[in-house]
Amino acid sequence: MDILRLLEELQQQMLEKPKRLGPLWWGIDEDEISMQISKIRASLPNELKVAVATVRETERIVEGAREDANQSLERARKESEKILADARSDSERTLHEARLEAERIVEQAKLQQERMVAESEILKLSKAQSEEMRSSADREAVQMRRGAEKYAYDVLVQLETVVGKVMTTIDRGKQEIRPAEPAATAVVREKARV
């Protein structure tokens, strides 16, 4: 789980998707949310950054080892093809000997490839260690996300309270300035005459 990607998604959800309540549009204080997300990013453990860098470096080294091994294997195949071609033209060598030599070269290339991969065992250990650090960082990220979600929830609850008070004030104002109904006005005039 990539915490930085999650933070970006959180920011998009909270800042870029305004909410609507009837004719009113409302959102969240963008500066406050951006500041909180920046704080979360800044408080990410260095171990997470190191783990990500270690995993990327490990993958790069393993890929390089595979590429080197494949190149060695390809060179061995070409050399074996050359030996077979030479064997056909060379009357002193039998085709069987050429095949055996080609197989020996291919086998050596495979052994070299296995050695290169075995050397990457150290890389596997570092990858396991980085995965452990990443898991720890992910757990911390989940906790941070929960904290951010709680903060957002609290902001929404406060906003709901403010909107409720505004709606109550609006209703009261409307009741106070509502024009008197014609029948009620006639009763009041009738009482005034008496």
Secondary structure, DSSP 8 states (H G I E B T S, - for coil): --HHHHHHHHHHHHHSS-EEETTEEE---HHHHHHHHHHHHHTS-HHHHHHHHHHHHHHHHHHHHHHHHHHHHHHHHHHHHHHHHHHHH-TTS-HHHHHHHHHHHHHHHHHHHHHHHHHTHHHHHHHHHHHHHHHHHHHHHHHHHHHHHHHHHHHHHHHHHHHHHHHHHHHHHHHHH----HHHHHHHHHHHH-
